[in-house]
Amino acid sequence: MNENRCESLSSDRETIGYPSIDLAAFKAAMRNLSAGVTIVSTGQGAQRRGLTVSAACSLSGEPPSVLVCLNTASEAVETATLTGSFAVNFLGFDQLDLALRFAGHGGARHEAKFDMGSWTRLSTGAPVLANALCSVDCELAEAIPFGSHMILIGRIVDTVRRVEGEPLMYFRGQFAQILPKDFLDGYVESGFEA
Ligand SMILES: Cc1cc2nc3c(=O)[nH]c(=O)nc-3n(C[C@H](O)[C@H](O)[C@H](O)COP(=O)(O)O)c2cc1C
């Protein structure tokens, strides 16, 4: 399937073969891309695996789908492939501690990461964070290797949302918060119009 995609690309135009930028230049560029912070979670029981992920995005409404990019060194890749399901939990700013834990801070590994937070399940059985801003429960539709990472495409089969809360963001190596809505309300009241 991958080969097919490459074939159709090269039949449209010749690959010119520009040299890639190096890893340092890549990192210097990408740290400017602000992103919401998620936890990708997969597996069941003692085989649960999860990691903090900013490379997650909406893919398509038809079918409802998301994609996440996971380092192939992560055990979550194998677990998601074996079980055929994973969840993406969009974190609120009040869940910074979970983002750090699932990124490996504090040394918790494997199933022990799930000692923090309230975890439940929806349709697929993948672990779902009970009070994320939103969680999407996915059946694995495709796993596409590219370089050091695996692109997992998930077809969304279930979702749960929390009404309140501000998102946890990541930008230039730092966690960040967007301005709460009532912060701007103050400017509007004093004559500021965006
Ligand atoms: C804000 C933030 C965003 C991250 N985004 C990703 C990502 O998109 N993909 C990825 O593979 N790792 C990402 N990581 C790194 C993993 O969370 C980290 O390597 C984690 O320890 C992997 O867990 P594991 O070794 O148990 O698989 C991110 C870390 C942080 C702090």
The ligand as an SDF file (V2000), in Angstrom:
LIG
                    3D

 31 33  0  0  0  0  0  0  0  0999 V2000
    4.8430   17.5550   25.0540 C   0  0  0  0  0  0  0  0  0  0  0  0
    5.3540   16.2280   24.5410 C   0  0  0  0  0  0  0  0  0  0  0  0
    4.9590   15.7790   23.3060 C   0  0  0  0  0  0  0  0  0  0  0  0
    5.3940   14.5360   22.8170 C   0  0  0  0  0  0  0  0  0  0  0  0
    4.9640   14.1260   21.5910 N   0  0  0  0  0  0  0  0  0  0  0  0
    5.3360   12.9100   21.1250 C   0  0  0  0  0  0  0  0  0  0  0  0
    4.8390   12.4320   19.8860 C   0  0  0  0  0  0  0  0  0  0  0  0
    4.0710   13.1030   19.1970 O   0  0  0  0  0  0  0  0  0  0  0  0
    5.2090   11.1750   19.4840 N   0  0  0  0  0  0  0  0  0  0  0  0
    6.0670   10.4010   20.2270 C   0  0  0  0  0  0  0  0  0  0  0  0
    6.3760    9.2780   19.8040 O   0  0  0  0  0  0  0  0  0  0  0  0
    6.5710   10.8400   21.4060 N   0  0  0  0  0  0  0  0  0  0  0  0
    6.2250   12.0650   21.8840 C   0  0  0  0  0  0  0  0  0  0  0  0
    6.7030   12.5160   23.0780 N   0  0  0  0  0  0  0  0  0  0  0  0
    7.6810   11.6920   23.7960 C   0  0  0  0  0  0  0  0  0  0  0  0
    7.0520   10.5550   24.5780 C   0  0  0  0  0  0  0  0  0  0  0  0
    5.9570   10.9700   25.3590 O   0  0  0  0  0  0  0  0  0  0  0  0
    8.1150    9.9370   25.4910 C   0  0  0  0  0  0  0  0  0  0  0  0
    9.2290    9.5480   24.7140 O   0  0  0  0  0  0  0  0  0  0  0  0
    7.6170    8.7770   26.2980 C   0  0  0  0  0  0  0  0  0  0  0  0
    8.5330    8.5230   27.3400 O   0  0  0  0  0  0  0  0  0  0  0  0
    7.4570    7.4990   25.5040 C   0  0  0  0  0  0  0  0  0  0  0  0
    6.9480    6.5080   26.3840 O   0  0  0  0  0  0  0  0  0  0  0  0
    7.3680    4.9560   26.2610 P   0  0  0  0  0  0  0  0  0  0  0  0
    8.8730    4.9330   26.2880 O   0  0  0  0  0  0  0  0  0  0  0  0
    6.7450    4.2960   27.4510 O   0  0  0  0  0  0  0  0  0  0  0  0
    6.8180    4.4720   24.9980 O   0  0  0  0  0  0  0  0  0  0  0  0
    6.2840   13.7610   23.5890 C   0  0  0  0  0  0  0  0  0  0  0  0
    6.6820   14.2170   24.8500 C   0  0  0  0  0  0  0  0  0  0  0  0
    6.2230   15.4390   25.3200 C   0  0  0  0  0  0  0  0  0  0  0  0
    6.6510   15.9130   26.6910 C   0  0  0  0  0  0  0  0  0  0  0  0
  1  2  1  0
  2  3  1  0
  2 30  2  0
  3  4  2  0
  4  5  1  0
  4 28  1  0
  5  6  2  0
  6  7  1  0
  6 13  1  0
  7  8  2  0
  7  9  1  0
  9 10  1  0
 10 11  2  0
 10 12  1  0
 12 13  2  0
 13 14  1  0
 14 15  1  0
 14 28  1  0
 15 16  1  0
 16 17  1  0
 16 18  1  0
 18 19  1  0
 18 20  1  0
 20 21  1  0
 20 22  1  0
 22 23  1  0
 23 24  1  0
 24 25  2  0
 24 26  1  0
 24 27  1  0
 28 29  2  0
 29 30  1  0
 30 31  1  0
M  END
$$$$
